Amino acid sequence: MKYPRIPRSLPSPVFALLALLAFVSLHCALVAGEPLPRSTPEAQGISSAAIRGFMEAADQEIHTLHSFMLVRHGHVIAEAWWKPEAADKPHVLWSLSKSFNSTAVGLAAEEGKLSLEDPVLKFFPKETPADVSENLKAMRVRDLLTMSGGHDTEPKFNIANGPSVQEFLAHPVQHQPGTWFRYNTPGSYMLSAIVTKATGKTVLEYLRPRLFEPLGIENPEWGVTGEGYNLGGYGLFVRTEDIAKFGQLYLQKGRWNGRQLLPAKWVEAATAKQVPNEKAPSGRTSDWQQGYGFQFWRCQHNAYRGDGRDGQICLVMPEQDAVLAITAQTGQMQAELDLVWSKLLPAFQAAPLPADAAELGKLREGAAQLTVHPAKKAN
């Protein structure tokens, strides 16, 4: 990194002030881009043996994990990648992208660019169909955030091309918005389009200086539709540690290195139960029946998460002051969470534990030997 050059011909008080500002600027840049601090499990109140038990069970029972990173008290205490996955390799987030997308909505609302009570049609005068139902007129930004826009079924879309604003608005709205939970990825896409309409930037462009750069999330990639909007509900690629940083930011009520990046009131609202979701998708139970926030799921044990297809998880556990980031390619998402509740949750202690070099060595050795499971053969 090149240090700022300051001419020595300036008066000494001015030179000193500029030198100080340059140092502060450089220091802030370095801090923003730094990885999370590392520590041992025992120093942060959980045993290496317990984490190894979780890791080994996940390796044996889940087909297949790609990575996990456990953060406690702001320190990474365990991390592992199943080869050929690696720490510096971006991973597809699928619907975990929705939680990043909703964060853009929260920031735009804080800046006065939009309101959660704005009607959806306000942003799309040209795309509004000729025959508009009363339910469509009543649909708000808030309803899209809570997956309660009123659609009885999710509008169909092509994953490769992405959803369409016009097709979304043409889909029948059979229920009063705000009264009917229906998981709706095109609704998340509409949020992305709304952010762009309100700010003049794609969600990726809008979040870059407000979220990605302060967290040190480098080179995030997010797919764009032919309409020019980021996919919103999926399509974001970042690294495992970037997921962990995002969860830690929410755990810290939006505060990062002394700056309030997100409004604390937004974090509280986004991760609280805004609507019930008793109709769990794909027959899932337990952690899909705890309520839904603003593109975040409530979990058992007063936790919350963003998650995505194939087992991508950003799990925040406020009572344990912990965050768990997982990437995977599995259909066993409830099994992933069940292992957290059975193997990790009981092991968290309030105070540090005695150092255990032997168990720490076993944990790290085991993590270094993990390999992605071979693809299952079709019957």
N, C-alpha and C positions, 0 to 999 in steps of 0.2 A: 504494500500500500504506500502510495506517495504522500508525504506529509505536505501540508500547505506551505507555500513559500511566502514569507513576509519580508518586504524590503527593510533593511536596517536603517535607511535614511530617514525614517519617520521619527518624530519626537518620541523620547523614551516612554512617557506615560501611554501614548497611543500604541506604541509598539507592544508594550506590556499587556495592554487590554486586548489587542488583536491576537497576541500569542495565547493568552488565556482562553479566548473564544475559540481559537483553532483547536486547542487541546481538548476543550469540552466537547466540541463538535466531533472530533475524532474519537474521543472516548465513548460518546453516545453511539456513534456508528458501530464501534466494536462491540459494545454491550448488546445492541439490538441484534447483531448477527451471531452472537455467541450461542453455542449449544447450551442446553440445560445443564446445570451443575450435576456432577456425579457423586455418589456416596455408596456406602455398603448397606445392605438390607438391615443388618443389626443396628447400625447407627441411627436408623430411622424407625426402629421399633417393630421389625418383622424379621423372622428368621430366614436365612438362606435355604434351609431345609424345606420350609413351607413353600417357598417360591419354586424350588426344584420339584416339589411334589405336584404343583400346578403345571409346570412346564412338561414334566414327563407324562402326566395324565392327558394333557392336551395333545401331545405327540402321539400317544397311543390311541386316544378315543376320537379325535377330531380329524377328519380327512378333508382338507389338510390346512394347517396354519402356515402362514408365510412369515409372520413376525409378531412380537409383542414387546412393549416397553412399559414398565411400571414406574410411576413417579409417586413419591411420598414426601410430604413436607417440602415440595418444590425441587426434590433431588431425584434423578434417575437412579434407581437402586437395582434394576435388572433389565436386560435387553437381550433379545435373541432374534436371529433371522434363520429361517430354514433354507439352506442353500438350494438353488442359486440366488435366492433373494438376498439383498444386501442393504446396509444402512443408507447408502447414497442413491439407492434406486427408487425413483418415484413409483407410487402404487395407485392403481385406480381406486377411487373411493365409492363409486356407485352412489347410492342414496345418502351416504354420509356427506356428500356435497351439499345436500339440502340445508344442513346446519350452518355451513359457511354462507350459503345463499341468503338464508334468513338474517344472518348477521349484517349483511349489506342493507337489508330492509331496515333493521334497527338503527343503523348509522344514518341512513338517509332520512329517517323519521326524526332523529335527534337534530339533524342539520336543517330541518324544516322543509325538506324537499318533497315530502309526502306525509300522509297521516294514515295510521292503521284503520281509521274510519272512512277513508276515501273509497267511493264506489270504484269497482274495477273498471267499469265502462268509461270513467273519466279519462283514462289514459289511452283509450283506443277509439277515438271518434270515427276514424276511417274504416276500422275493422268491425264496428258494431253492426250486427245483422239488422235487416229491415224490420223483422218481427221480433221484438224483445219482450221476453216474459217478465212478469213482476219479480220473480225470484232472481233472474239475472240482473235486473236493475238493482236489487237489494244486496247483491254480492259485494263484500268489502275486502280490502287488503287483509284485514284481520282473519276473515274466513278462509282465505287461501293459506295463511300461515298455520291455521289449526286444522287443515284438511277437512274443513266443514263448509265447502263452497256450495253444497247442495246437490251435487251430482249423485245419482243413484249408482252409477257405474263410472269407472275411470274412463275418460276419453281415450280411444285407441290411438297409438302413434308408432312410428317406426323408430326404433332405438338408434339406428345409424344416422338418420336424418334429423331426428328430434321432433318434438311436438310443434304445433302451429297455433298461433294466436287465433286465427280465424276459425280453425276447427274447434278449438276450445270454446269459443264464444257461441258456436253453432250447436254445441252439444246440449241436449235437454237438461234443464236444472229442475229436477222433480221435487226437491225438498227446499224448505225455507233455509237460506244460508244461516249457518251458526247452530243448526239443530241436528245435523246428520253427519257423522264421521265417515268419510270414505277416503282411504289412502289414494293420493292423486298426484302423480308425478307431473302431468301437464299443468296442474295448478302451481307447482313449484316453478315451472318454466315461466308461467305468467308473472310470478314475482320477479324473476330475472328481467323480463321485458319491462315491467313497471319501474324497476330501478333505473334501467337505461332510459326510459321515457322521462323520468323525473330528474336525472342527473346528467344526461348526455353522454354517459360512459357505460361500457359493459360492466357487469358485476366484477369481472377480473380486473379491469382497469380501475374501477372505483375502490376495490379492496386493496389494491397493491400498496398505496402509500398509507392507508388507514389501518391495515391488518397485517398483510404479508410481510412488508418491509420491517415494521417495528418488531415482529416476532422472529425475523431472520429466516422466513420461509422463502427460499430461493427458487426461482424459475417454476412457479406453479403453472400448470397447463389446464385449460378448461375448454372443452369443445364448444363450437359456435354453430348455430343453425343458419340456413340460408336467409333467414330474416334478420340476421346480424346480432342475435342475442346469445349469450352463454346458455348452455343447456339448463343450468340452474338446479334441476333435480338430480342430476348425475353428471359424470364427465370430467370431474376435477381429479388431477393427479398431483400428489405431494408425497413426501417421505414419511416414514413412521414417526420420526421425532417431530415432524411438523404437526401431525395429528395430536401428539402428546402436548405440544405447546398450546395448541388451540384449546384442548381440554383444561390445561392449567390456567389459561387466561380466564376461562369461564369460572373455574374454581375460585380464582382470585377476584371474582366480581368485576371483571373487566379491567383490572389494574395490572400494569406490566412495567417493571423497572421504574417505578415512581410516576408513571403516566397513566391516566384513566383513558384507555383506548376505547372501551365500550362503556356506555352508561350503566351504572350498577342496576338501575331500575329496569333496563332492558334485559340484563342477564337474569334478574329475578323473575321477570314475566316470561321470558322465553323458555326457561327451564322448569316453570311451575306447571301444574295440571290446569290447562285452560279448558279442555273438553274431555269428556269420557270417551273411551274407545273400546267398549266391551266387545265389539265385533273385530276380533283379532284377525289379521291377514293370514292366509294360508293355514288356517287352523291352529296357529301358534297360541300359546297360553302364557300365563304367568307374567313375564316381562313385556308382553304386548297387551296387557289389560290394566295397566296402572295409570292411564291417562296420557294425554298428549299436550305439548306446549306449542311453541312457535318453531316447528320443524325439529323439535327434540322430543324423544320418548321419555316418559317417566319410567322408573324401574322399581323393583323391590328394594327394600333396605334404604329407602329415601335417597336413592341414587337417580341419575338421569344419564341419557346417552344420545349421541347421534349414531346412526348405523346405516349400513348399506349391504346390498346384495353380495352374496358369497362370503359374508362374515366379517365385513369391515366394521369396526367398533371403536368409538371414542367414549369411554365410560368414566363418568365423574362421580366420585364417592365423597361427598362433603363431610360426612360424619367421620370418615377415616382420613380426611385430608389427602386423598389419593386420586390418581388418574391412571387409567389403563388404556393404552392404544393397541389395537390388534388389526393386522391385515391377514387375509386368508382367501381361500377358494374352497368354500364349503357351504353346504346347505344346513349345517347344524348350529345355527346361531344361538338358539336357546341352550343347547348343550355347552357352548362356549361360556355363556353367562352362568349356567349352573355350576361350572367348574370354578368360576370366580367366587360364587357364594359358598361353595363347599370347601375349597382349598385355601383361598386367600383371605376372605372376609374374617373368619374366626382367628386368623393368625396376627392381625394388626393389634399392636400393643401401644399403650399411651406413652410409655417411656422407652428410651433406647435399651437394647439388649447387649449382653456381653459379646465382645468380638468373637467370631468363630471362623478362624482362617481355614480350617479343614472343610467345613460345609460350604463356605464361600468358594473355595477352590473347586468343589464338586459341581456347584451351580454353574460356574463359568466354563468348566470343562464340558459339562453336558450341553450348554448352549452352543459351544463351538462345534459340536458334532451333529447338530440337527440338519436334516435333509428333507426337502419336500417329498411327500409320499407319491409314488407312481400313480398315474391316472388309473381310475378303476376301469376294468374291462367290461364292455357291454355283454350282457347275457346272450 
